[in-house]
Amino acid sequence: MKYRYLTLIVCLAFGISAKAQQADTVASFSLQQAIDYAQNHQVAVLNARIDEEIARNTVKQTIGIGLPQVSGNANFQDFIKLPTSLLPGEFFGQPGTQIPVQFGVKYQSLVGLELNQLLFDGSYLVGIQASKTYKELSNKNLKRTRIETAVAVTKAYYSVLVSNEQLSLLDANLDRLGKSLNDTEAMFKNGFVEKIDVDRLTVLKNNLETERENVIRLLALNLNLLKFQMGMTVNSKLTLTDSIAGLQVEQSVALNDSTAYRNRIEYSLLETQKKLNEFDLKRYKSQFLPSLSAFGSTSQSFQSNDFSQLFKTNFPSTIIGLRLSVPIISGGIKLNQVRNAKLAILKTENDLINLQNGINLEVDQAQTTFLNSLKSLDNQKRNMDLAQEVLRVSKIKYGEGVGSSIEVTTAETSLKEAQNNYINALYDLMINRVNMDKALGRINY
């Protein structure tokens, strides 16, 4: 028995160890890998695929309406009291009286099959055509969800990269400032500088350390946002293999592209919706046509006053026939349905025109914003280079005794501000590039 418990403990230990190793596994993703992962794990995409499957089943359901419908039925009846009818007494030689008579037997049972087959129905024929368009609509909805997921993952990925870049710049600043502070403290001990010079650099260093802690917390938040957009659990460990330097931001802009709306999935979805509205109009018009169906049934009837003899004798019955239904008066219901269907098509046409104008405006705005971001990033890069040069010269002057500590402190502050401006401009450029590609319909999945 003790060996059995020992084996159980060892198995549990190995299981816990395996789970711990699995939990410690770090997933590494490039931007494209992160997008691909999200396409298979993001809940919105998974639900869109389920909706696509529902649409396929709905098409089959619609087709099934025109296929043969067969049903079976069976019943058993025990007449505790048989129904009574009154017959004229003349039938029994008693004129002027009503004679009570009971018809039927105590026990009755019926077993049968019924078949119905639709031969012609205008609404059904239109429904078959519309079901294919409905399936197309679900496919396009899935595509739109995949595009939106790719955009969300890309932006979240860029946020993490920018936070990492900002953290690297802060670390470099802290390293440089730490060395300057050590040198200034040494000069202060030797009486070459005043204590206020040390204090100024200490304040700068403290501010940088606080800012670094804030960036670290922001980086963790951006990582969790990326995991959420990818469909990963927030507790998962994730590292990024791409870097800002490795991601080339295309700087070409397709100006005056007035046909970009045709590449947008939103426009295609609205066109498909218009097709469905047109099918609705045809369906309502087809309701004015007659419908024809065939039916048939066969049954076996069992009757007896003795339950033990009930199923020994049967009375078969078989029927076949046609059923024609001709609409005559519907109280204006069908006529108003047709009118509303026409109005729905008109609304969709107006929406298409409005969407086309809106997309063209969105493209113009996205291109303008992207061009401004390019110029802003170039300007902020020059400002950062100039700030670094100013700091380098200020340190040389201060070291040679021809400059003041205020100049060095001011140069340090200016460099930090220029770096923050550069980081913000870099982030804006990357996000605006994604927005422009989305506006132009270049993102497809």
N, C-alpha and C positions, 0 to 999 in steps of 0.2 A: 504493500500500500504506500509506503514512504517513497518508493521509486516512482510510483505513479504521480504523486504530488510533486516530486522533483522534476519529472518530465514536464508537467503542466507549468511549473514556474519558469523553466528554461524556455518553453515555447512562448509564454507571455512576454518574457524578457526580450526575446528575438523580435516579437511582433511590435513591442513598444519601440525598440531600437530602429526597426525598419520604418515605422511611422515617423519617428523623429528625423531620420535621414531624409525621408520624403518631404517633410515639412521644411527642412533646411535647404532643399534644392532651390537654387536660384535660376529663374528663367531669364534668358538673355534674348532680346529681340531687336532686330533692326526695324526701321519704320515700316517697310513693306511686310515684314513678318508680323508686326503688331497688327497691321490692317488685316492680314490674312487670318490671324487668330481671331480677331473680332468678328469676321464674317462667319465663323463657325461657332462662336460662343456668346455673342451679344444677344441678350434676350429679345430685343426689338427685331433682329434678323431672324431669330428662331421662330418668333411668333408670325412674322411675315411669311415664312416658309409653311407654317401650319395653315395660314390663310390661303396660301396657294393650293395646298392639298385639299382644303375645304372647297375651294372653287372647282377643282377637278371632280370631286365627289358630287357637287351640285350639278355639274354638266351631265354626269351619268344619271343623276336623279331625274333631271329633266327629260333625258332620252327615254328613261324607263316608263314615263307616262304613256308613251305611244306603243309600248310593248304589251303583249297579252297579259291580262290580269286574271289569275285563277285563284279561286277561294273555295274552301270546303266548309261545310256546315253540318251540324248534327244536333238534334234535340230529342228530348224525351218529355212526355206529358202524362200526368196522372190526373184524370178528371174525377176528383173526389165527389163532385156532383155534376152530372152531365147537364149542359144547357138545355132549356126547355123552350119550345116554340108553340104558339097557338095556331091551330089550323081550323078553317071553317068546318062546322059540323056536317055540311052537305057531303063532304068526302066520306063520311062514316054513317050516312043515313040519319043524321040528327040535325036537320036544318034549324037555323036560328040559334045555334050554340057554338062555343069555341072549345075545341078539344085540345088539351095540353099533350104535346108529343115530345119525346126526347130523341135527338139524333146523335149518332156517334157511338163510340165505344169508350170504355174506361181508360185503356192504355193506348197511347199513340207514340210513334217514334219516326223520325225522318232523317235520312242521311243523303247528302247530295253534293254535287260539284257545280260551280258557276264560272263561266268564262265570259270576259268582256274584252273586246278589241276595238280600239279607236281606229276608224277608217279615214275620217277627214275632220280636222279642226284647225282653222286658220291660226288661232292663238298658239296652238302647239307647234306648228311649223315655224312661226316667228320666234317662239321660245327656243327652238333648237338653234336657230341662227344667232340669237342673242347670247346663248350660253357660251358659245365660242368666244365672243367678245368679252363676256364677263371673265372668262379664264385669262384672256389677254390682259385685262385690267389688273387682275391679281398678280400676274407676272411683273407688270410694270410697277406695282406697289412694292413688290419685293426689291426690284432694282432701285427704286427711290430710297428705300430703307438702307440698302447696302451702300449707296452713295453717301447718305447722311452719316452713316456709321464711319465710313472712311474719312470723311471730313472731320468728324468729332475726334477720332483717334489721332489724326495728323496734327490737329491743333493742340491736343493734350500732350502729344509727343514733343512738339516744338516747345511747349511751356517748360517741360522738364529739361530739355537741352539748354534753353536760355537761362534757367535757374542754375544749372551746372556751370555755364559760362560765367555767370555773375559771381558764383562762389569761387571760381578759379581766380578771377580778377581780385576779389576781396582777399583771398589767401596771398596773392602776390603783393598786394598793397600792405597787408599786415606784416609780411616777411620784410619788405623794404623799410616800412615804418619802424619795425622792431630793431632793425640794424641802426637806423638813424637815431632812435631813442637811446640805444646802448652807447653809440658814439657821443651823443650829446651829454649823457650822464657822465661819461668818462671825462669829457672836456670840462663839465661843471665841477667835478672833483678836483681837477687841476687848476680851477679858477679862470678858465678861458671864457666861459659863458655864464649867464645868470640862471637862477633857478626857474624863472618864468619861461625860459626857453624849453626846459625839460617838461614843465607843466603843460605847455601848449601841445607838445608832441604826445604827452600822456593822454590828454583829452581826446586828441584825434584817434589814438590807438583804442581807447575805450569805446568811442563811437563806432569805430570799424568792427570791433568785436561784437558789439550789440547788433549791428547791422548784419554781421555774418550769422549770428544765431537766428535772426529773423528770416534770413534767406534759407537756412537749413530747414526751418519749420515750413516755409513756403514750398521748398523742394519736396518735402515729405507729402504735403497736401497735393501738389501737382502729380506726384507719383500715384497717389491713391485715385486721383481723378482719371489718370490714364488707365489704371487697372479697371476702374468702373466702366470706362468707355470700351475697353477690350472685352469685358465680360469675365474678368478675373475676380477672384475674391480679394478683398482689401488686405487680408492678412498674407497674401502671397508675396514672395520676394521677387523683385523684378529689377533687372539692369538693362540699360540701353547700349547697344553696340554702335549706333551711329553717333556722329558728332556734328556740330555746326560746321566745322571746317570741311567735313566730308559730304555735306549736303549742298549741292549746287542749286542756287535759286536762279531759275531762268529769268532773264531780264527783258526778253522780247515781249512786246505788247501788240496784239492785233487790233489796231485802231479802226474805228468806223465799221465794225462788224455788225451789220444790221440783220443778219440771218442767224445769229447765235441762238435765238429762241428755239429754233428747230432742233437744236442739240440738247435742249433741256428736257429732262424726264417729266417735269411738271406740265409742260406744254403737251407732251405726248399723252400724258394721263388725261388731260382735259379733252383732247381729241377723241380718245377712247370713250370718255364719258358722253360725249356728243353722239357717238355711234349708238351707245346704249339708249340714249333718249330717243333717237330715231327709230330704234327697234320698238321702244315703248309705243310710239305713235302708230307704227304698223300693227302692233298687237291690239291696241284699242280699236283700230279700224276693222281688224279682222273679226271682232266680236259681232259685227253686223252680219257676218256670213253664217249660214246654217252649219251644224255639226252632225256627223253621221258616225254611228258606232254599231257594231254587231255584238250580239250576246247569245249565249246558249247555256242551258242548265240541264242537268240530269239528276234524278233523285229516286230513292227507294223509300216507300212509305210502309210502315208496319203498324197494324191495328189489331187489337184483340181485347176482349173483356177478361181474359185469363192471362196473367203476367207470364206464366210458364210457356204459353203458346204464342207470345207476342212476336218473336223473330222467326217463326216457322213459315209465315206467309208474308209476301211483300207485294206491293203494288207499284211498279215502276212508272216514271213519268220523265219525258225528255222534251225540251223546248229549244228551238233556235229562232232567231229573229233579228230584225234591224230596228234601230232607234234613231229617228231623225228629229233634231231639235232646231226649230226656226225661231229666231228672235223677232218679236213683233213690236212691243212697246216696253221700253225700259224706264219711262218717266224722265227721260233726258239725262240719265246717268252716263250712258256710253258717249253721248254727244259731248258732254262737258269733260269727260275723260280725254277725248280727242283734242278738245280745245286746250286743256291744261298741258297735254303732251307737246303741242305745238309751241306753247309759251315756254316750256322747259327747254326746248331746242333753241329758241330765240335767246333765252338767258345764257345758255352755254356759248352761243356765238359771241355774245357781248363779253362774256368772261374770257374767251380766247383773244379777242381784240385787246382787252384790258391787260391780260397777262403778257401778251406780246410787247405792249408798250412798257409794262413794268419791267420785263426782262431787259429790254433795250436800255432803260434808265439804269437798271442795276449794273449792267455791263459798263456803261459810261462811268458810273460812280466807282466801280471796282478798279477800272483801268486808271482813272485819275488818282485814286487813293494809292494805288500801287506805284505809279510814277512819282508821286510825292514822297512815298516811303523810300524809294531808291535814292532820291536826291537828299532826303533827310539823313539816311544812313551814311552816304558819302560825306556829308557835311559833318556829322557827328564823329566819323572816323578821323577826319582831318583835325577836328577840335581835340580829340583824345590824343592824337600824335603831338599836336602843339602843346597840350597841357603836360605831356610827359617831357617834352623838350624844355619847357619853362621850369619844371621841377628839377630837371638835371642841371640847368644853368644856375638856378637859385641855390642848390646844394653846393655847387663849386664856389660860387661867390661867398656863401656863408662859411665854407671851410677855409677860404683864403682871407676871411676877415673883412671883406668889402661889402657883404650883404647882411641882412638882418634875419632873425629867426621868424619874424612875421612874414617875410617873403616866402620862406620855406613852408610855413604853415598854410599860407594862402594858396601856394602852388599845390600842396597836398590836397587841400579842400577842392580846388578847381579840378584837379585830376579825377578825384572821386566823383564829382558831379558830372564831368565829361564822360566817365566810364558808365555811369548810370544812364545818361542820355543815350549813349551808344547801345547799351543793352536794350533799352526801350525801343530804340529805332530798329534794331535787329529783329526784335520780336514782332514789331508792327509790320516789317517787311515780309517776314515769313507767313504771318497770318493773312496779310492782304494778298499774298500770292495765292494762297489756298482759296480765298474768297473770289479772286478773279478767275481762277480755273473753274470753280463751281459755277460762277455766273456765265462763263462761256460754254459750259457743258462739256468740259474736257475730262471731268472725273466720271469714269464709267466702270460699272461692275456688273 
